[in-house]
Amino acid sequence: MHVLIAHLRRGAAFLVIGGLAFIVDAASYNLLVFGTGEGGPLAELPLPAKVIAIAIASIVTFIGNRLWTFGSRKTPTTVRQILLFIVLNLIAMGLQLACLGFSRYVLGLDGIVADNVSGTLIGQALATIFRYFTYDRWIFPARDETSSDEA
């Protein structure tokens, strides 16, 4: 029972951090592509804009998850951990870019609603699921699952 409660708490914290990252991602992307109504500086480059937005949001997720979601896990921050975080986030970024690219270049949808639904909402939902399981296992692993989660 304690393990289930620990997973629910960790999952809720992860979603709160993910929600904050969602806002950072969406705001950054929309400013870069759509600006304040007349187009942003990367209006013709939606995929590079999404890469920048995800990179900024990834910094938020690392710090938030390190300090809060997985804060009870006393794993030191190492170069290996940071490199693995970057690799896993590149994979997650690929999921988001695939959703945005499919919407833009296969379906021909390029408006603010289509971009936000495909790249930010659907793409980030898929990426968030991927990130939760990979962060839990490889980025912030529990040394002893029962003792660290019940504390």
C-alpha positions as a printed NumPy array, in Angstrom:
array([[  0.   ,   0.   ,   0.   ],
       [  2.847,   2.386,   0.869],
       [  4.455,   1.802,  -2.529],
       [  1.177,   2.662,  -4.301],
       [  0.787,   5.871,  -2.302],
       [  4.411,   6.792,  -3.035],
       [  3.816,   6.26 ,  -6.767],
       [  0.643,   8.38 ,  -6.652],
       [  2.441,  11.212,  -4.821],
       [  5.386,  11.072,  -7.192],
       [  3.053,  10.937, -10.191],
       [  1.101,  13.966,  -8.954],
       [  4.293,  15.96 ,  -8.366],
       [  5.563,  14.94 , -11.797],
       [  2.326,  16.183, -13.378],
       [  2.552,  19.526, -11.557],
       [  6.119,  20.011, -12.805],
       [  4.982,  18.841, -16.248],
       [  2.149,  21.372, -16.157],
       [  4.6  ,  24.155, -15.443],
       [  6.838,  22.903, -18.269],
       [  3.767,  22.753, -20.52 ],
       [  3.119,  26.443, -19.904],
       [  6.777,  27.324, -20.52 ],
       [  6.83 ,  25.221, -23.712],
       [  3.564,  26.654, -25.05 ],
       [  4.413,  30.256, -24.204],
       [  7.909,  30.022, -25.686],
       [  6.708,  28.318, -28.859],
       [  3.816,  30.695, -29.415],
       [  6.001,  33.757, -28.917],
       [  8.631,  32.403, -31.304],
       [  6.189,  31.345, -34.049],
       [  3.139,  33.553, -33.669],
       [  4.526,  36.512, -31.751],
       [  1.912,  38.967, -30.603],
       [ -0.322,  38.513, -33.623],
       [  1.77 ,  39.358, -36.66 ],
       [  4.116,  36.406, -36.495],
       [  7.134,  35.745, -34.377],
       [ 10.826,  35.674, -35.24 ],
       [ 10.622,  31.984, -36.181],
       [  7.249,  32.08 , -37.935],
       [  8.626,  30.159, -40.907],
       [ 10.627,  27.729, -38.747],
       [  8.152,  25.949, -36.459],
       [ 10.287,  22.878, -35.781],
       [ 13.395,  24.808, -34.67 ],
       [ 11.086,  27.008, -32.572],
       [  9.686,  23.877, -30.935],
       [ 13.212,  22.62 , -30.228],
       [ 14.012,  25.894, -28.437],
       [ 10.739,  25.824, -26.492],
       [ 11.267,  22.217, -25.396],
       [ 14.865,  22.927, -24.389],
       [ 13.727,  25.782, -22.144],
       [ 10.937,  23.646, -20.66 ],
       [ 13.382,  20.763, -20.106],
       [ 15.45 ,  22.916, -17.782],
       [ 12.297,  23.518, -15.741],
       [ 11.531,  19.784, -15.637],
       [ 15.026,  18.784, -14.565],
       [ 15.164,  21.27 , -11.713],
       [ 11.583,  20.629, -10.586],
       [ 11.853,  16.869, -10.733],
       [ 15.277,  16.836,  -9.106],
       [ 14.151,  18.991,  -6.201],
       [ 10.548,  17.885,  -5.737],
       [  9.247,  14.845,  -7.627],
       [ 12.302,  12.701,  -6.943],
       [ 13.733,  14.858,  -4.152],
       [ 13.507,  12.069,  -1.58 ],
       [ 15.869,   9.985,  -3.677],
       [ 19.318,  10.943,  -2.554],
       [ 21.019,  10.326,  -5.875],
       [ 23.864,  12.73 ,  -6.59 ],
       [ 23.72 ,  14.792,  -9.756],
       [ 26.419,  13.364, -11.999],
       [ 27.654,  13.99 , -15.52 ],
       [ 26.21 ,  10.584, -16.451],
       [ 22.802,  11.568, -15.062],
       [ 22.796,  14.854, -16.979],
       [ 23.906,  13.176, -20.222],
       [ 21.225,  10.511, -19.832],
       [ 18.663,  13.24 , -19.118],
       [ 19.687,  14.985, -22.345],
       [ 19.481,  11.77 , -24.402],
       [ 16.052,  10.853, -23.013],
       [ 14.805,  14.391, -23.565],
       [ 16.019,  14.296, -27.163],
       [ 13.908,  11.167, -27.658],
       [ 10.934,  12.853, -25.971],
       [ 11.545,  15.931, -28.109],
       [ 11.387,  13.686, -31.164],
       [  7.901,  12.573, -30.109],
       [  6.731,  16.18 , -29.892],
       [  8.401,  17.184, -33.14 ],
       [  6.872,  14.176, -34.906],
       [  3.386,  15.243, -33.804],
       [  3.964,  18.852, -34.861],
       [  5.638,  17.848, -38.126],
       [  2.845,  15.431, -38.998],
       [  0.222,  18.095, -38.382],
       [  2.125,  20.792, -40.269],
       [  3.625,  18.902, -43.197],
       [  1.356,  15.881, -43.718],
       [ -2.038,  17.274, -42.742],
       [ -1.226,  20.837, -43.821],
       [ -2.45 ,  22.387, -40.573],
       [ -0.417,  25.425, -39.575],
       [ -2.537,  27.615, -37.355],
       [ -2.084,  28.435, -33.721],
       [ -4.766,  25.939, -32.606],
       [ -3.417,  23.086, -34.766],
       [  0.159,  23.69 , -33.621],
       [ -0.813,  23.813, -29.974],
       [ -3.008,  20.718, -30.163],
       [ -0.501,  18.624, -32.111],
       [  2.883,  19.784, -30.861],
       [  2.118,  21.002, -27.39 ],
       [ -0.91 ,  19.022, -26.211],
       [ -0.654,  15.631, -27.943],
       [  3.107,  15.697, -28.378],
       [  3.779,  16.717, -24.817],
       [  1.308,  14.15 , -23.446],
       [  3.201,  11.357, -25.218],
       [  6.553,  12.816, -24.176],
       [  5.405,  13.179, -20.55 ],
       [  4.455,   9.512, -20.299],
       [  7.821,   8.562, -21.78 ],
       [  9.678,  10.92 , -19.433],
       [  7.931,   9.715, -16.274],
       [  8.922,   6.114, -16.751],
       [ 12.442,   6.849, -17.946],
       [ 13.174,   9.463, -15.264],
       [ 11.868,   7.107, -12.584],
       [ 14.084,   4.271, -13.77 ],
       [ 17.264,   5.914, -15.064],
       [ 17.536,   9.59 , -14.137],
       [ 16.404,   9.539, -10.503],
       [ 16.527,   5.828,  -9.587],
       [ 15.573,   4.65 ,  -6.141],
       [ 18.405,   2.902,  -4.376],
       [ 16.009,   1.   ,  -2.149],
       [ 12.433,   1.478,  -3.394],
       [ 10.698,   0.745,  -0.077],
       [ 12.867,   2.871,   2.194],
       [ 13.09 ,   5.941,  -0.071],
       [  9.435,   6.014,  -1.052],
       [  8.004,   5.557,   2.418],
       [ 10.045,   8.331,   4.016]])
